[in-house]
Amino acid sequence: MRRITLVTAWTALAAIVLAAPLAAKGRFPERIPLPNGFQPEGIAIGRGSTFYVGSIPTGAIYRGDLRTGQGTVINPGGAGRMATGIAIDQHGRLFVAGAGTGKAFVYSAATGELLATHTLTTATSTFINDVVVARGGVYFTDSRQPFLYRLSGGNVTAIPLTGDLVYQPPPAFNANGIDTTPNRKTLIIVQSVTGKLFTVNRQTGVTREITLNQPVTNGDGILLDGKTLYAVQNTLNRVAVVRLHHGLRSGTVTMHITDADFDVPTTIDEFGKRLYAVNARFTTMPTPATPYWVAQVRKAKGGH
């Protein structure tokens, strides 16, 4: 990853000014600008219409409003920090996957203060990619190592992934996006390199493939909404809509959502009937002036 210059105050102000006309119309902006040069990857929507996005190379945290499109950087990040997947819990804490650092970072959603840093693994080859809050703790995927990491009460447990999921060697990306069933007992992950979906026993790490009619190639962030799973297919610039069948043993890709504002979307979250995808723009050379944004699209009909 390339390291960039931290966002300055005037870039954050520029994003706010650009979004102001949209807010004046009383509509949800379909395209929400992020600070130039931010290099985002993960997104989480909290209470109300507040959303949070992390910066890959710096670990900076941006907080914005889906209704107005306005926002600001609440933590500038720092040396030794990175940010990919991001999740928020009921206590207002942001849990951030630390990519190649092998760490997890915990922030206050209210103030942006860094509350804790946890080492998930000391492996040389690691990429802590995504995170979900579920029963028993907070769970992180590692795209390089066949482990799921559980953070609970400040303690880290490495859970070996066994069963149907077979890791491929680097540079392949394996377990990536993660979500949980409504009862928060069963986890679902996507393997990017194969486009396969798996259920994961959160206690044992045993995986079982969800047989699909077609793979969700380049699967990145995922979102489970009832029996419908949305899987971002980053460089394909689309979101696969998967109808899951009884028992989570199989699923059918029913359609793909595309949008002119997609430019290598990586992760998504939901707000009512809307989906919000953050564009990492991996095929664009990052500079301090490179624009980044969040794109709004509508959920598939019958998506609940």
SESE-686501 format. One record per residue (C-alpha): residue number from 1; residue in three letters; x, y, z. Coordinates in nm, 3 decimals, padded with zeros to 5 digits. Example, Ala and Ser with C-alpha at 12.3 -4.5 7.8 and 13.67 -1.06 7.14 Angstrom:
REM residues 2
+-----+---------+---------+---------+---------+
| num | residuo |       x |       y |       z |
+-----+---------+---------+---------+---------+
|   1 |     ALA |  01.230 | -00.450 |  00.780 |
|   2 |     SER |  01.367 | -00.106 |  00.714 |
+-----+---------+---------+---------+---------+
//
This chain:
REM residues 304
+-----+---------+---------+---------+---------+
| num | residuo |       x |       y |       z |
+-----+---------+---------+---------+---------+
|   1 |     MET |  00.000 |  00.000 |  00.000 |
|   2 |     ARG |  00.117 |  00.354 | -00.071 |
|   3 |     ARG |  00.123 |  00.600 |  00.216 |
|   4 |     ILE | -00.032 |  00.939 |  00.148 |
|   5 |     THR | -00.020 |  01.279 |  00.310 |
|   6 |     LEU | -00.286 |  01.313 |  00.582 |
|   7 |     VAL | -00.600 |  01.503 |  00.491 |
|   8 |     THR | -00.579 |  01.872 |  00.560 |
|   9 |     ALA | -00.853 |  02.088 |  00.702 |
|  10 |     TRP | -00.926 |  02.259 |  00.373 |
|  11 |     THR | -00.994 |  01.932 |  00.190 |
|  12 |     ALA | -01.249 |  01.829 |  00.451 |
|  13 |     LEU | -01.407 |  02.175 |  00.424 |
|  14 |     ALA | -01.419 |  02.144 |  00.046 |
|  15 |     ALA | -01.613 |  01.818 |  00.075 |
|  16 |     ILE | -01.867 |  01.989 |  00.299 |
|  17 |     VAL | -01.910 |  02.284 |  00.062 |
|  18 |     LEU | -01.957 |  02.055 | -00.239 |
|  19 |     ALA | -02.227 |  01.859 | -00.059 |
|  20 |     ALA | -02.422 |  02.166 |  00.060 |
|  21 |     PRO | -02.636 |  02.214 | -00.255 |
|  22 |     LEU | -02.748 |  01.850 | -00.233 |
|  23 |     ALA | -02.857 |  01.891 |  00.124 |
|  24 |     ALA | -03.057 |  02.200 |  00.036 |
|  25 |     LYS | -03.285 |  01.990 | -00.185 |
|  26 |     GLY | -03.390 |  01.780 |  00.113 |
|  27 |     ARG | -03.291 |  01.459 | -00.065 |
|  28 |     PHE | -03.041 |  01.188 |  00.012 |
|  29 |     PRO | -02.740 |  01.253 | -00.214 |
|  30 |     GLU | -02.673 |  00.970 | -00.457 |
|  31 |     ARG | -02.302 |  01.048 | -00.447 |
|  32 |     ILE | -02.132 |  01.158 | -00.125 |
|  33 |     PRO | -01.782 |  01.304 | -00.160 |
|  34 |     LEU | -01.503 |  01.198 |  00.073 |
|  35 |     PRO | -01.185 |  01.400 |  00.128 |
|  36 |     ASN | -00.949 |  01.398 | -00.169 |
|  37 |     GLY | -00.668 |  01.147 | -00.134 |
|  38 |     PHE | -00.849 |  00.956 |  00.142 |
|  39 |     GLN | -00.819 |  00.605 | -00.010 |
|  40 |     PRO | -01.124 |  00.450 |  00.161 |
|  41 |     GLU | -01.221 |  00.084 |  00.191 |
|  42 |     GLY | -01.470 |  00.011 |  00.471 |
|  43 |     ILE | -01.803 |  00.170 |  00.560 |
|  44 |     ALA | -02.037 |  00.136 |  00.858 |
|  45 |     ILE | -02.369 |  00.313 |  00.917 |
|  46 |     GLY | -02.452 |  00.390 |  01.278 |
|  47 |     ARG | -02.742 |  00.560 |  01.451 |
|  48 |     GLY | -02.958 |  00.793 |  01.252 |
|  49 |     SER | -02.803 |  00.866 |  00.916 |
|  50 |     THR | -02.442 |  00.880 |  01.038 |
|  51 |     PHE | -02.180 |  00.681 |  00.850 |
|  52 |     TYR | -01.811 |  00.608 |  00.907 |
|  53 |     VAL | -01.537 |  00.535 |  00.654 |
|  54 |     GLY | -01.176 |  00.437 |  00.717 |
|  55 |     SER | -00.862 |  00.524 |  00.518 |
|  56 |     ILE | -00.647 |  00.227 |  00.413 |
|  57 |     PRO | -00.296 |  00.374 |  00.434 |
|  58 |     THR | -00.336 |  00.606 |  00.734 |
|  59 |     GLY | -00.610 |  00.454 |  00.948 |
|  60 |     ALA | -00.793 |  00.788 |  00.950 |
|  61 |     ILE | -01.166 |  00.782 |  01.031 |
|  62 |     TYR | -01.421 |  00.999 |  00.851 |
|  63 |     ARG | -01.772 |  01.060 |  00.983 |
|  64 |     GLY | -02.049 |  01.188 |  00.759 |
|  65 |     ASP | -02.425 |  01.222 |  00.723 |
|  66 |     LEU | -02.618 |  01.033 |  00.455 |
|  67 |     ARG | -02.890 |  01.301 |  00.447 |
|  68 |     THR | -02.666 |  01.602 |  00.394 |
|  69 |     GLY | -02.352 |  01.452 |  00.243 |
|  70 |     GLN | -02.148 |  01.656 |  00.488 |
|  71 |     GLY | -01.880 |  01.522 |  00.719 |
|  72 |     THR | -01.535 |  01.555 |  00.869 |
|  73 |     VAL | -01.230 |  01.351 |  00.968 |
|  74 |     ILE | -01.270 |  01.263 |  01.338 |
|  75 |     ASN | -00.935 |  01.084 |  01.370 |
|  76 |     PRO | -00.638 |  01.162 |  01.142 |
|  77 |     GLY | -00.483 |  00.817 |  01.179 |
|  78 |     GLY | -00.114 |  00.775 |  01.237 |
|  79 |     ALA |  00.200 |  00.568 |  01.193 |
|  80 |     GLY |  00.144 |  00.194 |  01.225 |
|  81 |     ARG | -00.229 |  00.218 |  01.158 |
|  82 |     MET | -00.438 |  00.109 |  00.860 |
|  83 |     ALA | -00.811 |  00.066 |  00.806 |
|  84 |     THR | -01.009 | -00.172 |  00.588 |
|  85 |     GLY | -01.334 | -00.322 |  00.721 |
|  86 |     ILE | -01.522 | -00.126 |  00.988 |
|  87 |     ALA | -01.815 | -00.210 |  01.218 |
|  88 |     ILE | -01.999 | -00.029 |  01.497 |
|  89 |     ASP | -02.151 | -00.183 |  01.811 |
|  90 |     GLN | -02.443 | -00.075 |  02.030 |
|  91 |     HIS | -02.207 |  00.103 |  02.268 |
|  92 |     GLY | -02.084 |  00.345 |  02.003 |
|  93 |     ARG | -01.748 |  00.180 |  01.944 |
|  94 |     LEU | -01.593 |  00.147 |  01.600 |
|  95 |     PHE | -01.401 | -00.174 |  01.537 |
|  96 |     VAL | -01.157 | -00.140 |  01.249 |
|  97 |     ALA | -00.966 | -00.414 |  01.066 |
|  98 |     GLY | -00.600 | -00.319 |  01.042 |
|  99 |     ALA | -00.505 | -00.480 |  00.708 |
| 100 |     GLY | -00.133 | -00.563 |  00.694 |
| 101 |     THR | -00.066 | -00.447 |  01.051 |
| 102 |     GLY | -00.219 | -00.766 |  01.191 |
| 103 |     LYS | -00.408 | -00.548 |  01.438 |
| 104 |     ALA | -00.758 | -00.431 |  01.526 |
| 105 |     PHE | -00.827 | -00.074 |  01.630 |
| 106 |     VAL | -01.116 |  00.046 |  01.845 |
| 107 |     TYR | -01.239 |  00.406 |  01.827 |
| 108 |     SER | -01.510 |  00.614 |  01.987 |
| 109 |     ALA | -01.775 |  00.685 |  01.726 |
| 110 |     ALA | -01.867 |  01.002 |  01.914 |
| 111 |     THR | -01.523 |  01.160 |  01.946 |
| 112 |     GLY | -01.294 |  00.962 |  01.716 |
| 113 |     GLU | -01.061 |  00.886 |  02.008 |
| 114 |     LEU | -00.851 |  00.572 |  01.971 |
| 115 |     LEU | -00.969 |  00.359 |  02.262 |
| 116 |     ALA | -00.763 |  00.043 |  02.215 |
| 117 |     THR | -00.525 | -00.143 |  01.985 |
| 118 |     HIS | -00.527 | -00.523 |  01.976 |
| 119 |     THR | -00.274 | -00.751 |  01.807 |
| 120 |     LEU | -00.469 | -01.026 |  01.630 |
| 121 |     THR | -00.170 | -01.201 |  01.477 |
| 122 |     THR |  00.208 | -01.162 |  01.450 |
| 123 |     ALA |  00.227 | -01.360 |  01.125 |
| 124 |     THR |  00.454 | -01.204 |  00.864 |
| 125 |     SER |  00.196 | -01.255 |  00.590 |
| 126 |     THR | -00.141 | -01.128 |  00.708 |
| 127 |     PHE | -00.423 | -00.903 |  00.593 |
| 128 |     ILE | -00.694 | -00.834 |  00.848 |
| 129 |     ASN | -00.969 | -00.752 |  00.604 |
| 130 |     ASP | -01.319 | -00.725 |  00.745 |
| 131 |     VAL | -01.509 | -00.729 |  01.073 |
| 132 |     VAL | -01.854 | -00.799 |  01.216 |
| 133 |     VAL | -02.012 | -00.768 |  01.559 |
| 134 |     ALA | -02.184 | -01.097 |  01.645 |
| 135 |     ARG | -02.274 | -01.313 |  01.942 |
| 136 |     GLY | -01.976 | -01.374 |  02.165 |
| 137 |     GLY | -01.762 | -01.090 |  02.038 |
| 138 |     VAL | -01.628 | -00.911 |  01.735 |
| 139 |     TYR | -01.493 | -01.127 |  01.451 |
| 140 |     PHE | -01.222 | -01.041 |  01.199 |
| 141 |     THR | -01.124 | -01.216 |  00.875 |
| 142 |     ASP | -00.767 | -01.266 |  00.757 |
| 143 |     SER | -00.726 | -01.292 |  00.379 |
| 144 |     ARG | -00.380 | -01.448 |  00.409 |
| 145 |     GLN | -00.403 | -01.678 |  00.712 |
| 146 |     PRO | -00.677 | -01.944 |  00.763 |
| 147 |     PHE | -00.796 | -01.800 |  01.092 |
| 148 |     LEU | -01.090 | -01.608 |  01.226 |
| 149 |     TYR | -01.002 | -01.376 |  01.513 |
| 150 |     ARG | -01.249 | -01.313 |  01.793 |
| 151 |     LEU | -01.214 | -01.007 |  02.014 |
| 152 |     SER | -01.414 | -01.035 |  02.336 |
| 153 |     GLY | -01.362 | -00.850 |  02.663 |
| 154 |     GLY | -01.026 | -00.729 |  02.541 |
| 155 |     ASN | -00.906 | -01.085 |  02.475 |
| 156 |     VAL | -00.813 | -01.218 |  02.130 |
| 157 |     THR | -00.880 | -01.577 |  02.024 |
| 158 |     ALA | -00.746 | -01.717 |  01.696 |
| 159 |     ILE | -00.997 | -01.969 |  01.558 |
| 160 |     PRO | -00.861 | -02.200 |  01.283 |
| 161 |     LEU | -01.085 | -02.220 |  00.977 |
| 162 |     THR | -01.151 | -02.581 |  00.876 |
| 163 |     GLY | -01.403 | -02.767 |  00.663 |
| 164 |     ASP | -01.496 | -02.671 |  00.308 |
| 165 |     LEU | -01.298 | -02.346 |  00.289 |
| 166 |     VAL | -00.949 | -02.413 |  00.150 |
| 167 |     TYR | -00.704 | -02.122 |  00.150 |
| 168 |     GLN | -00.497 | -02.054 | -00.160 |
| 169 |     PRO | -00.142 | -01.917 | -00.121 |
| 170 |     PRO | -00.052 | -01.547 | -00.163 |
| 171 |     PRO | -00.108 | -01.332 | -00.356 |
| 172 |     ALA | -00.459 | -01.480 | -00.353 |
| 173 |     PHE | -00.713 | -01.311 | -00.130 |
| 174 |     ASN | -00.914 | -01.566 |  00.064 |
| 175 |     ALA | -01.165 | -01.486 |  00.343 |
| 176 |     ASN | -01.275 | -01.130 |  00.293 |
| 177 |     GLY | -01.623 | -00.989 |  00.366 |
| 178 |     ILE | -01.808 | -01.117 |  00.672 |
| 179 |     ASP | -02.159 | -01.081 |  00.813 |
| 180 |     THR | -02.382 | -01.259 |  01.063 |
| 181 |     THR | -02.729 | -01.411 |  01.055 |
| 182 |     PRO | -03.009 | -01.219 |  01.232 |
| 183 |     ASN | -02.969 | -01.428 |  01.550 |
| 184 |     ARG | -02.597 | -01.339 |  01.539 |
| 185 |     LYS | -02.501 | -01.705 |  01.586 |
| 186 |     THR | -02.379 | -01.804 |  01.240 |
| 187 |     LEU | -02.123 | -01.614 |  01.036 |
| 188 |     ILE | -02.106 | -01.593 |  00.656 |
| 189 |     ILE | -01.787 | -01.510 |  00.467 |
| 190 |     VAL | -01.689 | -01.475 |  00.103 |
| 191 |     GLN | -01.364 | -01.608 | -00.042 |
| 192 |     SER | -01.249 | -01.349 | -00.295 |
| 193 |     VAL | -01.024 | -01.571 | -00.507 |
| 194 |     THR | -01.294 | -01.832 | -00.573 |
| 195 |     GLY | -01.611 | -01.627 | -00.538 |
| 196 |     LYS | -01.754 | -01.885 | -00.299 |
| 197 |     LEU | -01.968 | -01.823 |  00.009 |
| 198 |     PHE | -01.935 | -02.015 |  00.334 |
| 199 |     THR | -02.111 | -02.038 |  00.667 |
| 200 |     VAL | -01.877 | -02.041 |  00.966 |
| 201 |     ASN | -01.937 | -02.183 |  01.311 |
| 202 |     ARG | -01.822 | -01.889 |  01.524 |
| 203 |     GLN | -01.706 | -02.120 |  01.805 |
| 204 |     THR | -01.530 | -02.399 |  01.615 |
| 205 |     GLY | -01.433 | -02.232 |  01.288 |
| 206 |     VAL | -01.583 | -02.516 |  01.083 |
| 207 |     THR | -01.690 | -02.386 |  00.742 |
| 208 |     ARG | -01.955 | -02.516 |  00.504 |
| 209 |     GLU | -01.989 | -02.400 |  00.145 |
| 210 |     ILE | -02.311 | -02.234 |  00.035 |
| 211 |     THR | -02.358 | -02.382 | -00.313 |
| 212 |     LEU | -02.431 | -02.112 | -00.570 |
| 213 |     ASN | -02.550 | -02.121 | -00.930 |
| 214 |     GLN | -02.256 | -01.896 | -01.016 |
| 215 |     PRO | -01.960 | -01.761 | -00.818 |
| 216 |     VAL | -01.948 | -01.406 | -00.685 |
| 217 |     THR | -01.605 | -01.351 | -00.838 |
| 218 |     ASN | -01.388 | -01.086 | -00.669 |
| 219 |     GLY | -01.626 | -01.089 | -00.374 |
| 220 |     ASP | -01.539 | -00.821 | -00.120 |
| 221 |     GLY | -01.774 | -00.674 |  00.139 |
| 222 |     ILE | -02.103 | -00.857 |  00.201 |
| 223 |     LEU | -02.434 | -00.761 |  00.361 |
| 224 |     LEU | -02.703 | -01.003 |  00.476 |
| 225 |     ASP | -03.056 | -00.857 |  00.464 |
| 226 |     GLY | -03.307 | -01.124 |  00.564 |
| 227 |     LYS | -03.267 | -01.404 |  00.310 |
| 228 |     THR | -03.094 | -01.179 |  00.061 |
| 229 |     LEU | -02.718 | -01.144 |  00.061 |
| 230 |     TYR | -02.548 | -00.859 | -00.124 |
| 231 |     ALA | -02.190 | -00.931 | -00.230 |
| 232 |     VAL | -01.972 | -00.652 | -00.367 |
| 233 |     GLN | -01.765 | -00.763 | -00.667 |
| 234 |     ASN | -01.504 | -00.489 | -00.652 |
| 235 |     THR | -01.318 | -00.469 | -00.986 |
| 236 |     LEU | -01.630 | -00.592 | -01.169 |
| 237 |     ASN | -01.807 | -00.277 | -01.048 |
| 238 |     ARG | -02.123 | -00.451 | -00.940 |
| 239 |     VAL | -02.307 | -00.600 | -00.644 |
| 240 |     ALA | -02.436 | -00.958 | -00.672 |
| 241 |     VAL | -02.780 | -01.020 | -00.525 |
| 242 |     VAL | -02.796 | -01.370 | -00.377 |
| 243 |     ARG | -03.118 | -01.533 | -00.262 |
| 244 |     LEU | -03.026 | -01.774 |  00.017 |
| 245 |     HIS | -03.225 | -02.093 |  00.056 |
| 246 |     HIS | -03.341 | -02.277 |  00.367 |
| 247 |     GLY | -03.062 | -02.390 |  00.597 |
| 248 |     LEU | -02.805 | -02.170 |  00.419 |
| 249 |     ARG | -02.685 | -02.470 |  00.220 |
| 250 |     SER | -02.739 | -02.309 | -00.118 |
| 251 |     GLY | -02.820 | -01.980 | -00.284 |
| 252 |     THR | -02.910 | -01.831 | -00.621 |
| 253 |     VAL | -02.752 | -01.523 | -00.775 |
| 254 |     THR | -03.066 | -01.355 | -00.908 |
| 255 |     MET | -02.924 | -01.030 | -01.046 |
| 256 |     HIS | -02.642 | -00.778 | -01.032 |
| 257 |     ILE | -02.671 | -00.415 | -00.927 |
| 258 |     THR | -02.459 | -00.174 | -01.131 |
| 259 |     ASP | -02.429 |  00.202 | -01.117 |
| 260 |     ALA | -02.242 |  00.472 | -01.303 |
| 261 |     ASP | -02.096 |  00.590 | -00.971 |
| 262 |     PHE | -01.927 |  00.256 | -00.901 |
| 263 |     ASP | -01.547 |  00.271 | -00.932 |
| 264 |     VAL | -01.414 | -00.042 | -00.765 |
| 265 |     PRO | -01.660 | -00.052 | -00.474 |
| 266 |     THR | -01.531 | -00.256 | -00.183 |
| 267 |     THR | -01.783 | -00.262 |  00.103 |
| 268 |     ILE | -02.147 | -00.172 |  00.159 |
| 269 |     ASP | -02.392 | -00.099 |  00.436 |
| 270 |     GLU | -02.765 | -00.032 |  00.441 |
| 271 |     PHE | -03.000 |  00.249 |  00.538 |
| 272 |     GLY | -03.366 |  00.164 |  00.484 |
| 273 |     LYS | -03.416 |  00.073 |  00.119 |
| 274 |     ARG | -03.078 |  00.213 |  00.022 |
| 275 |     LEU | -02.734 |  00.057 | -00.007 |
| 276 |     TYR | -02.420 |  00.265 |  00.030 |
| 277 |     ALA | -02.100 |  00.149 | -00.138 |
| 278 |     VAL | -01.760 |  00.303 | -00.078 |
| 279 |     ASN | -01.537 |  00.326 | -00.385 |
| 280 |     ALA | -01.173 |  00.234 | -00.328 |
| 281 |     ARG | -01.077 |  00.313 | -00.689 |
| 282 |     PHE | -00.795 |  00.055 | -00.685 |
| 283 |     THR | -00.739 |  00.094 | -01.060 |
| 284 |     THR | -00.671 |  00.469 | -01.023 |
| 285 |     MET | -00.329 |  00.595 | -00.915 |
| 286 |     PRO | -00.379 |  00.753 | -00.571 |
| 287 |     THR | -00.255 |  01.107 | -00.516 |
| 288 |     PRO | -00.340 |  01.368 | -00.251 |
| 289 |     ALA | -00.580 |  01.520 | -00.508 |
| 290 |     THR | -00.756 |  01.199 | -00.615 |
| 291 |     PRO | -01.132 |  01.222 | -00.549 |
| 292 |     TYR | -01.318 |  00.948 | -00.362 |
| 293 |     TRP | -01.685 |  00.905 | -00.285 |
| 294 |     VAL | -01.967 |  00.687 | -00.150 |
| 295 |     ALA | -02.234 |  00.578 | -00.399 |
| 296 |     GLN | -02.600 |  00.525 | -00.311 |
| 297 |     VAL | -02.806 |  00.258 | -00.489 |
| 298 |     ARG | -03.146 |  00.104 | -00.421 |
| 299 |     LYS | -03.184 | -00.244 | -00.281 |
| 300 |     ALA | -03.314 | -00.518 | -00.507 |
| 301 |     LYS | -03.692 | -00.553 | -00.497 |
| 302 |     GLY | -03.799 | -00.821 | -00.256 |
| 303 |     GLY | -03.463 | -00.795 | -00.083 |
| 304 |     HIS | -03.593 | -00.853 |  00.269 |
+-----+---------+---------+---------+---------+
//
